[in-house]
Amino acid sequence: MGVHSITLPDVGEGIAEAELVEWSVAVGDTVLEDEVVGAVMTDKAAVEIPSSVTGKVIWLGGEIGDVIAVGAELLRLEVEGEGNQANIAAAGAGTSADTGAETVSDVVTTDTASATELPGQTTTAPTAPTVKPAEAPAQNSISQKPLAAPSVRKKAMDLGIDLRTVKGSGPAGRVVHEDLEASQNSSVAAGARVADKSITEIKVVGMRRKIAEKMSLAKARIPHITIVEEVDVTNLEELRKELNDTHGESRPKLTVIPFMMKAIVEAVREQPQLNARYDDEQGVIHQYGGVHIGIATQTEAGLMVPVVKHCETLSLWGSAGAVGEVAQSSRDGSASREALSGSTITITSLGPLGAIATTPIINHPEVAIVGINKIAIRPHWDGQQFVPRKMMNISASFDHRVIDGWDAAVMVQKLKTLLEKPAMLFVGD
């Protein structure tokens, strides 16, 4: 028997490290060749790691949330034959050359490894001292210190329960966890409010960590300027409803987003500096001819931004269909790294849950983002009287290092004009 080492492969795009987000195997499991053993998260997407051989897992190289360098050892398998022990030795693993057995000093390298039982070794838990049973008292005396394990005392403190008032059902009247639950349930049944002092620790890993890093980077490096403008979308909503009623069965459903996409294409045609990405480390602005719009999409894993490429070539229904496709692929986890990168400007919307106004955070390294807020009927002065109109605010943020306030305001007014007079969106068509 030999030992085969599997390392983190080069996932491309110059990525030097990745975050471990999933183990599909555990120590002792037998895996087949090409079977997925785990997954890592890069800046772009999750990447599954397959096994290159058939063997038995004898060591895992990290915990969920650990950041692992490309080329570092992920796991070891016990395999038929010699395996690739030379690679392990080169990585400093210290595997025995003649037997293929691992030494204790090699295995105990992480918290996870230290808790792993080595092949051929057993561990014996210390025997707890025996407590001689005694008749439990009906109630702990208020002046008597109750008998309870440290974990029970801590739980009672977290729940706000006085142990002296709890009847113990354990040996010698010892209070156990079940007694605390019974006491809590009886208090709730009696109408008493029990303070919840519990604290749940949740490690930030995977997509949530990437989102946190992305947002921190954007806020730390980009000085935002946000403009909020009120837009009368009564005519747009009437047109959208009529188009959906007429073509609803044969074409994708139209939301406000496809109209905003066409408006952005028209606006950046006049202001191409807004359809750009800023490399602030090199001091270079990359201005794009094609309009690649990122669509902020909420998924179970967190916020993702799939991209609709070359929106300048799409019709209204083409834009609607493309948005539906990229949003669905993001939600079901089938979106590729290419589909999640390359945007030049982003649209974000909370749909009907949206607020009156928002302050969108720019999708670094872009220089602009447009936020769509909820539509509401509000009184609008038409010059003679107040009339009910469907109103919506748009919130647009810009990178103030490269976009002046005047240029930002010009774009927002252009979007306002196109959305209030939607027929102008089709003049070029």
Order of alpha helices (4+ residues) and beta strands (2+ residues): beta-beta-beta-beta-beta-beta-beta-beta-alpha-alpha-alpha-alpha-alpha-alpha-beta-alpha-alpha-beta-beta-beta-beta-beta-beta-alpha-beta-beta-beta-alpha
